[in-house]
Amino acid sequence: MAYMVEAKDVTKVVTRPNIVLILVDDLGYSDLGCFGSEIKTPNIDKLASDGIKFTQFTNCAKCETSRRTLMSGRYHTEVNIDKAGITIPENLALGGYQNFMVGKWHHPDTPIKRGFDRFFGFLVGAVNHFNGVSSGGKYALRIDEEPYEIEDDFYSTDKFTDYALKYINERDKAKPFFMYVAYNAPHYPLQAPKEEVMKYRGKYKDGWAVLRQKRYEYMQELGIISEEMSLSKPESETRKWESLSDEYRDNMDLRMATYSAMIDRIDQQVGRIISKLKQDKVFDNTLIIFLSDNGACPFDRTKKPTMDNNYMPWDERSYYCYPPEWANACNTPWRMYKQDQNEGGISTPLIAHWPKGITVPGSFNRQRGHLVDLHATFRELAGADYPAEFKGRRIGPARGISLVPAFTGKHRAEHEYFYQNYADHKIALVMGKWKIVNNQYLYNIQKDRIESHDLSKSNPEKFQYMLKEFARRDRELNGGRIAKRGAGKRNRSSRKNMENTKILTTKNTKSTKE
């Protein structure tokens, strides 16, 4: 089967591409070099410069909700209710694709039960990057459906790449393939090899406010954001860098250096995947998509033994996280964080690269998109229909709009709405230029994407309209649970994000200089 791509007046026929989907965990909007960061990501930057940068692509603000939405092409709440869906690999298999996965699943069932031919990784939310132990204290790594015997030199990002390359190498070369690379990095615990951490040690001694400003200016220079866009104000609980002790600031530098090292290491592994595709002469006809599952994480859950014993982040006994202030900088220029449905929680840098299919390399796409769109995109490229039934059960409607027109510079159809929901208490609805957050705030995100001007009182008619629209969508996609539970009343203050930070600020501040 061939996929038809129209480029100007010439029509070229491209055989169905291989698809490599790279999903990283808790990466902030400005954490890549090509999106404004000081972190070294040359391989990803090259994909961006030769492909398309999507600047208004959104996720679901949380690991498991993003993954369920991504895999099903439907909003995670409706999948929770009717349990009916067909995953990307299940659907692509109907079009003759072979399917492989490495990394973090965090989705019902197992990858093997939901359409993947091979799997190496874990099913839970997070693991120690050096020993594979989950946050709950249990060893979590598996290969296909069996436990995996870990090696002495294990580091998760590297080993996931090893198996991605293994599966690509062992594939049936007569068939196209879908490779899902779900790196757990840079999700906490913040851990990285010493040589990577030391590359960034000392680079964050000026603090989070300086970092935000530098990234903001660089993002404008790159064209990620317009020169007219303002930088959102720091959240109200943000501490002044100058108010912290020298010891604590040194520890903060260590944590951010480790986070940066994890992203640097991801980029190195992306480079290995690119090299393998080139070696096999399939790089030009492989669509590579890179994105993050949510915004940067504000929860400082650093464990007390790590501080008491001064464990370094290259020690498997360490368990560092960073505080909300660093997350705020990583999400430059937006407000709020992971879990929140503000732009800082749901905005992801998305990069698409496909030499044989993208005719507008080096361009930006500024249409708003959503995770549901990837299922639709891959189906179209595979020539696979979306079935009404699968394995004896009816399948609910797909929600996505294919990104394929964007690959040739065309304007694609617009979504009528984007429904956002985390745990029925952090919610949002986007309709055109309007966005309602937590059923309390109204923003015109066309003019004010940094969400600095609440219009709920100055434009009460629009606010009431958006409230009614949210209630309608929530009935359709979530059984009307928001109205039943009282949205807005259960919103937890972002002050909760600071609790562990305050404890660690006032307790052990032993020097972490190396």
N, C-alpha and C positions, 0 to 999 in steps of 0.2 A: 504494500500500500504506500502511496506517496501523499505527502502533505503539500498543498499548493500555497505558495507565498507570492503575493503580487508586490513587485517593487517598481514603482513608477509605471512605465509603459511595458515593462518586461515581466513576464511570468516565468518564474523558475520553479522547478520541481525538486523538492527536498525529501529524501526518504525519512521516515519517522525517526525523530531524534531519540537518542538515549537521554535520560533525565537524571540529573544528580541534584537532589534537594539537600541543602546544608542548613540545618536549624541549630542555632546556638542558644544558650540558656542564660537569661538575665543580662544580656548585653544591652547597654544604653544606646540611645539614638545617635550620640556623637562619639561613639567609642572606636570607630574605624577611621583610619587615616583619610579615606576618601569622603568621609562625612564630618571631618573637622577635628580629628584626634591627633595627639602627639604620639600615640602608640604606633609602632612600626607594623603595618599590614600591607606590604608591597604586593603580595600575590592577590589578595582580595581587591586592592586598589586597581590592579591591572585588569581584573575582570570588570570592574566598574568603568574604567576608562575605555574599554573596548566593547562595553555593553550598555545597559540602561540603568540609571539610578532612579528608583521610585521613591519620591520624597514624602508621599502621603499615604503610605501603606500602613494598615493597622492590624493588630493582633487582639487577643482577648485578655491581656494584662496578667495572665497567670499560667503557669506551666501546663497543668492538666487540662484546663479549659481550652487553651490554645491548641493543644495536641488533638483533643477530641474534635474540635472544629476543623482543624487542618485535615485530619484523616478522613472525615466524613463529608466535607463540603457542605455541612449544615451547621446551624448554631448549636453549640454544645447543650444548651438547655433542652431543645426539642429532642435531641438524641437521648438525653437522660430520661425523658418522659416516655417516648415510644420505642426506644431501644432498636429502632430500625434505621439501618444505614449500610452503605457499602463503602469500604475503605478505598483509598487510592490504589493500593496494590491489588485488591480484589477486582476493582474496575479495570485497571490496566491489564490484568491477566486475561480478561475477556477479549482484549485487543492483541493478545499474543506476546505481551511483555513478560520478562522474568524480573523478579523483585527481590531486593536484598536490603537489609537494614543493619546498622550498627549504632550503638549508643543508648539513649534514654527513651523508653517507651511511654510510661506514665499514662496508660490508656487501658480501657477494659480488655479482658482476655489477654492474649499474648500475640506478638508479631506473627508467629508461625500459624496461629489459629485465625489470623485476620489477613492472610494473603501473601505474606513474605515467604520466599523459598528458603532463605538462610537468615540467621539473626545472631549477632553477638552484642551483648550489652546487659542492661538491667531493666526491671519493670517498674521500680519505685521512683520517688522524686529526686533523690540525690544520693551520691556515694562519695566516700573518701577517694580522692583521685590517685592515691598510692596503694591502697589495700583493698578497695572494692567493698568496704563495709558501709551499709546504709546509715542514714541518720538515726534509725531505730536500733542500730547496733548489730544487725545481722548481715552476713556476707550475701551479696546480691547479684554477682555476675553469673551469667549463663551463656551457653552457646546453643543455639536452637532451643530445645526444651530441657537441656541438662546443665547441671552446675559446671562452672569453668574453673579449672585449676590455675591459680594465678602464679605468675612468674615473679622472681625477686626484683627485676628492674621495671616493674609495671608502672606506667603512668597513663591514665585513662585516655587522654586526648590522642596520644601516640598509638596506643593499642587499638583503639577504635579505627584509626586510619589503617593500621596493619591489616585488619580484617576487611575493611572496605576494599583495599587493593587486592587481597586474596580472592574475594568474591568476584570482583571485576575480572581478575585473571582466569578464574575457573568457569566463567559464564559460557553459555552457548553463543558463540559468536555469530550464529545465523539469525539470532533474535535480538531486538532492542531490549534494553534493560532500564529499570528504575532503581536507583541507589539512594536510599534515605540515610543521611549521615546526621545523627542527632547528638552532637557533642554536649556533654554535661557542663563543660566550661562555658563561661566563667562563673557559673553558679558556685556558691559557697559549699564546703569550706574552701577558702582561698588558699590554694596550694599550687606550687610550681617548682620545677627544678631550680637549684640554687643559681646556676649560670644565667637563667632567664630573669630571675628576680633581681640579680645584681646589675643587670643592664639598665634597670629603671630606678634603682635605689638612689635616693637623694633628689630625684626629679620633681617630687611633689612637696618639697619643703616650704613652698610659698603658700600652700593651702588651697582650699576648695574655691574660694571666691576668685582668686587669681586664675585658677584653671578654667572656671566657667567663662570668664571674660575672654581669655585667650581662645578658647574653642569657639565662642560666639563670633568673634572677629574673623577667625579662619573659615567658619561655615559661610559667612557672608562672602568672603573672598572666593570660595569654591562655588558659590551659587546654590548651595543647599538651601539656604534661606535668603530672603531678599534683604537688600541694604536698608529698607524701611522698617523691617521687623525689629521690635524691641526684644530685649532679654527679659524673661520673666523674673519677678522678684524672688529672692530666696524664700523658702517656706518660713513661717513665723518662728519655729523652734530652732532655726539654724544658729549655731554658735559662732562667735567671732574667733577666727583662727588665732588672733593675738591673745585671746583670753586663756588659751590652753598652755599647759606646762611644756617645757622643752622635751621632756621625756614622752609625754603623750603625743606631741606633734611628730616626734621621731617614729613612734609606733604607727601613727596614721600614714606616714610616708611609706613605711614597710608594707602596710596592707594594700595601699593603692599601687605600689610597685608590683606586688604579687598579682593583683587583679590584671594589671597591664601585661605582666609576663604570661598569664594564662591566655590572653587574647593574641599576643605575639606568637605563642606556641600553636594556637589554632591556625593562624595564618601560615605557619610553616607546614602544617599538615595539609592544608588546602593546596599548597604548592606541590606536595607529594602526589595528591590526587590528579592535579593538572598534568604533572609529568607522566603519570601512568596513562592517562587518556591520550596524550600526545604520542607516547611510545606505541600504543596500540592503534594509532592513526584514526581515532574516533573523536578527538577533541573538537574538531570543526562542526561535527553534527551531534554534539551533546549540549543540551540546555542545562546550564548550571544556575540554580536559584539559591541565593544566600539571604538569610534573614534571622531575626531573633524572636523568641516566643513571647517576650514581654519587655517592659522597660527595666531599668536598673533597680536593684533590690535595696530597700531601706532598712532591712531588719538586721541589727547588729546582735547576732547570736554567738559571738565569740565565747568560747568555753573557758571557764575560770582556770582549769589546769594549764591551758595554753599560756595564759598570762603569768600564773604563779611559777611555772617552770621555764618561762621564756623560750618555749619551743619555737623554732624557726619554721617558716611555711614550706620548707622542703623536707620537713620531718613528718612522717605519717601520723604522729601523735598530735600534730597541731590542728587547730580548728578556729581559724580566723574568719570574720566577716567584716565588712566595712559599715560605717554609720550612714544615716540619711544624707548628710552633707556631701559625701562623695557620690552617692546615688544621684543627687540633685545636679552635680557637675556632669555626670555621665549622661544625663538626660537633657543636657543643654540643647535648645533654649526653653524647653517645656517645663510645665509644672507637674509635681507629684511623681509617683513611682509605681513599681510593680503592685498589682492588685487594684490600684486606683484606675478609674476610667477616664481621668484627665489625660491629656496628650502625652505626658511623661510616662504613663503606664501602658498606653496602647500603641505608641508610635514606634515603628521599626524601620531601620535602614534596610531596604530590599534592593538587591542587585540581580539582574538577569543578564546572562551571557550566552550567546549562541551564534558563532560566526556564520553558519549557513542560513540562519533564520532571522537574525536581527539585521535590518538594513539601515538602522539609524544609530550606529555605535557612538558612544561618547555623549549620549543625550540624557536629558532628564524627562521623567514622566511625572506630572504633578496632579494627575487624577487620583481621587481617593479610591483606595482598594482595600481588600480585606482577605484574611486567611481563606475564607470560603472560595475565593477566586482561583486558588491553586488547583483544586480538584477539577474544576471546569477547564482550566488551561491544559492540564495534562490529558484529560479525556479527549479534548479536541485534537491535540497533537498525536495521540495514539489512534485516533479514529475509532474510539470505543464509545458506544452509546451508554447512556445512563439508564439502567434497567428499572422497570416498574416493580419487579420482584427479584429477590435474590435469596437462594437457599430456602425457598418455600415461604418467604415472608415478604410482605409489601414494603417497599422502600419509600420513605418520605421524600418530599421534593428537594432537589438540589437548590442551593441558594446563590451559588457563585456566578460571576460573569467572567468569561475567559479574558486573559491578558493578551492573547495572540494578536489582536489588532495593534496593540501598542508596540509590538516587535517591529512593525513596519511604519511606525510613526502615525498611525491612524488613531482617531479619537474613538474610544470604545463606549459602549452603552453605559449609562450611569445607574448606580444603585438607587432605588427609591428611598432606602433607609439602611442604616447600620445599627444593629441591636447589640448592646454591650451589657454584660452582666457577670459579676463575680459574687457568688454566694448569696444572691438575692438582696445584697445590701450596698454594693458598690456598682452603680448602674449608669448607663448613658444611652441616649438615642441621638443619632446624627441623621438629619434630613436636609440635603443640600448644604446651604451655608449655616444652618442652625444646629446647635447641639445643646441638649439638656443633660445635666450631670446630677445624679442622685436625687432627681425630681425636686431640686432646690435651686439650681443655677441655670441660667440661659446665656449662651454665648453665640456671637456671630463669628464662627471660626474662619470665615473668609477674610475678615478684617482683623480678627483677634484670636489667632490660633494659640497664643500663649495664655489665653483664658484669664485676662486681667480685668475685664469689665463685665460684671454680672448684669444682664439686662432683664432679669425676671420682674423687677419692679417698674422699670421705665417702659417696658413693652409687655404689659400683662396679657394682651390678647394672644400674642405669639407664644408666651409662656404657657397659657392655658391650652392652646392648640397642641403644643408639644407634649404636655402632660397627657392629654387625651390620646395622642398618637402612641406614646409609650405604652399606655395601658392597653391599647388595641394590639400592639405588637407583642406585649407580654402575654396576653391571653392566647394569642396564636402560637407563640414559641415557647411559652413557659407555664401554660396552664393558669395564667393569672395570679401567680404566686406573690408577685410584688404587692398587689392590692391587698391580698390576704394578710401579708406580714407587715405592711406599713413601711414602704420604702422611705428612706431619708431619716427615719427615727432611729434606725439601728446603725447608722454610719459611725464608725469608730474614729475618734480624733487621730490625726497624724501624730499627735503627741505620744501615742502608744509606741510609735517607731523609735522613740528616743529613750525608752525606759532602760534597756540594757546598756545603751551608750552612756547614760548618766552614771550608771553603776560602775562601769569600767573606767570612766573619767576620774571618779573620786577614789577608786581603790587602787589596785596595782598598776603602777606606771613605770615598771622596771624598764630600763633602756633596752632597745632592741637593735642597737648598732652592731654591725658585723665587722 
